[in-house]
Amino acid sequence: MAKRVAGSSNLVTEDSYVNHDGVRVHKPIHAKSKPANATARCRDGSYSFSTHHRGTCSGHRGVAEWYR
């Protein structure tokens, strides 16, 4: 059974990780504007698709803004 990728379906799955729920989530990315399904903006300017608050934007200087 294929794992679901949280976030936009057109994101490349090689740039993802499996969270503690076993769900594949796209790693934070840099973009000029908020990508569809981004859940947070990190302090380094990247966007996260994390499904949990804990650990979101770790390695990206923390969360600057939550979207949900």
PyRosetta script that sets phi, psi and omega in degrees:
from pyrosetta import init, pose_from_sequence

init()
pose = pose_from_sequence("MAKRVAGSSNLVTEDSYVNHDGVRVHKPIHAKSKPANATARCRDGSYSFSTHHRGTCSGHRGVAEWYR")
pose.set_psi(1, 130.9)
pose.set_omega(1, -179.8)
pose.set_phi(2, -72.6)
pose.set_psi(2, 144.7)
pose.set_omega(2, 176.8)
pose.set_phi(3, -81.1)
pose.set_psi(3, 143.9)
pose.set_omega(3, 177.2)
pose.set_phi(4, -76.4)
pose.set_psi(4, 138.4)
pose.set_omega(4, 175.3)
pose.set_phi(5, -102.1)
pose.set_psi(5, 116.2)
pose.set_omega(5, 177.4)
pose.set_phi(6, -71.8)
pose.set_psi(6, 139.0)
pose.set_omega(6, -177.5)
pose.set_phi(7, 105.9)
pose.set_psi(7, -165.3)
pose.set_omega(7, -176.1)
pose.set_phi(8, -66.5)
pose.set_psi(8, 137.4)
pose.set_omega(8, -177.7)
pose.set_phi(9, -69.5)
pose.set_psi(9, -13.8)
pose.set_omega(9, -179.9)
pose.set_phi(10, -93.2)
pose.set_psi(10, 5.8)
pose.set_omega(10, 177.7)
pose.set_phi(11, -79.8)
pose.set_psi(11, 146.0)
pose.set_omega(11, -176.5)
pose.set_phi(12, -74.4)
pose.set_psi(12, 128.3)
pose.set_omega(12, -175.0)
pose.set_phi(13, -73.7)
pose.set_psi(13, -17.8)
pose.set_omega(13, 176.1)
pose.set_phi(14, -65.3)
pose.set_psi(14, -21.4)
pose.set_omega(14, 179.1)
pose.set_phi(15, -97.8)
pose.set_psi(15, 44.6)
pose.set_omega(15, -176.9)
pose.set_phi(16, -134.6)
pose.set_psi(16, 172.2)
pose.set_omega(16, 176.1)
pose.set_phi(17, -140.7)
pose.set_psi(17, 164.0)
pose.set_omega(17, 176.7)
pose.set_phi(18, -101.2)
pose.set_psi(18, 120.5)
pose.set_omega(18, -179.0)
pose.set_phi(19, -77.8)
pose.set_psi(19, -179.5)
pose.set_omega(19, -175.3)
pose.set_phi(20, -69.0)
pose.set_psi(20, -11.0)
pose.set_omega(20, 174.5)
pose.set_phi(21, -89.3)
pose.set_psi(21, -2.9)
pose.set_omega(21, -177.9)
pose.set_phi(22, 83.8)
pose.set_psi(22, 14.7)
pose.set_omega(22, -179.7)
pose.set_phi(23, -99.5)
pose.set_psi(23, 131.7)
pose.set_omega(23, 177.4)
pose.set_phi(24, -77.7)
pose.set_psi(24, 126.6)
pose.set_omega(24, -176.0)
pose.set_phi(25, -126.5)
pose.set_psi(25, 138.3)
pose.set_omega(25, 178.8)
pose.set_phi(26, -66.3)
pose.set_psi(26, 139.1)
pose.set_omega(26, 176.9)
pose.set_phi(27, -68.6)
pose.set_psi(27, 159.1)
pose.set_omega(27, 177.0)
pose.set_phi(28, -56.1)
pose.set_psi(28, 143.9)
pose.set_omega(28, 179.2)
pose.set_phi(29, -131.6)
pose.set_psi(29, 155.6)
pose.set_omega(29, 172.5)
pose.set_phi(30, -92.8)
pose.set_psi(30, 135.1)
pose.set_omega(30, 179.7)
pose.set_phi(31, -149.9)
pose.set_psi(31, 156.4)
pose.set_omega(31, 179.8)
pose.set_phi(32, -69.8)
pose.set_psi(32, -29.0)
pose.set_omega(32, 178.0)
pose.set_phi(33, -141.8)
pose.set_psi(33, 167.9)
pose.set_omega(33, -176.3)
pose.set_phi(34, -60.7)
pose.set_psi(34, 120.0)
pose.set_omega(34, 176.4)
pose.set_phi(35, -70.6)
pose.set_psi(35, 155.2)
pose.set_omega(35, 175.5)
pose.set_phi(36, -57.0)
pose.set_psi(36, 137.7)
pose.set_omega(36, 176.5)
pose.set_phi(37, 70.5)
pose.set_psi(37, 10.1)
pose.set_omega(37, 173.4)
pose.set_phi(38, -65.7)
pose.set_psi(38, 139.0)
pose.set_omega(38, -178.6)
pose.set_phi(39, -104.2)
pose.set_psi(39, -16.4)
pose.set_omega(39, -179.0)
pose.set_phi(40, -159.0)
pose.set_psi(40, 155.9)
pose.set_omega(40, 170.0)
pose.set_phi(41, -108.6)
pose.set_psi(41, 128.0)
pose.set_omega(41, -179.6)
pose.set_phi(42, -83.2)
pose.set_psi(42, 160.7)
pose.set_omega(42, -178.3)
pose.set_phi(43, -66.2)
pose.set_psi(43, -19.2)
pose.set_omega(43, 176.9)
pose.set_phi(44, -87.9)
pose.set_psi(44, 4.8)
pose.set_omega(44, 177.7)
pose.set_phi(45, 93.4)
pose.set_psi(45, -4.7)
pose.set_omega(45, 177.8)
pose.set_phi(46, -81.7)
pose.set_psi(46, 165.6)
pose.set_omega(46, -179.9)
pose.set_phi(47, -114.3)
pose.set_psi(47, 136.0)
pose.set_omega(47, -178.7)
pose.set_phi(48, -106.1)
pose.set_psi(48, 151.1)
pose.set_omega(48, 177.2)
pose.set_phi(49, -116.5)
pose.set_psi(49, 19.7)
pose.set_omega(49, -176.8)
pose.set_phi(50, -57.9)
pose.set_psi(50, 145.2)
pose.set_omega(50, 178.9)
pose.set_phi(51, -99.2)
pose.set_psi(51, -3.7)
pose.set_omega(51, 178.2)
pose.set_phi(52, -133.4)
pose.set_psi(52, 152.1)
pose.set_omega(52, 178.3)
pose.set_phi(53, -71.8)
pose.set_psi(53, -39.7)
pose.set_omega(53, -175.6)
pose.set_phi(54, -63.5)
pose.set_psi(54, 123.6)
pose.set_omega(54, 176.8)
pose.set_phi(55, 85.3)
pose.set_psi(55, -5.0)
pose.set_omega(55, -179.5)
pose.set_phi(56, -62.9)
pose.set_psi(56, 132.8)
pose.set_omega(56, 179.3)
pose.set_phi(57, 65.1)
pose.set_psi(57, 19.3)
pose.set_omega(57, 174.4)
pose.set_phi(58, -65.9)
pose.set_psi(58, 136.4)
pose.set_omega(58, -174.6)
pose.set_phi(59, 83.5)
pose.set_psi(59, -0.3)
pose.set_omega(59, 178.7)
pose.set_phi(60, -126.5)
pose.set_psi(60, 25.8)
pose.set_omega(60, 177.4)
pose.set_phi(61, 68.3)
pose.set_psi(61, 20.5)
pose.set_omega(61, 175.9)
pose.set_phi(62, 89.4)
pose.set_psi(62, 179.8)
pose.set_omega(62, -176.8)
pose.set_phi(63, -89.7)
pose.set_psi(63, 130.6)
pose.set_omega(63, 174.4)
pose.set_phi(64, -92.8)
pose.set_psi(64, -36.3)
pose.set_omega(64, -175.5)
pose.set_phi(65, -155.1)
pose.set_psi(65, 134.3)
pose.set_omega(65, 174.7)
pose.set_phi(66, -95.4)
pose.set_psi(66, 145.0)
pose.set_omega(66, 177.2)
pose.set_phi(67, -107.1)
pose.set_psi(67, -14.6)
pose.set_omega(67, 175.5)
pose.set_phi(68, -154.8)
pose.dump_pdb("model.pdb")
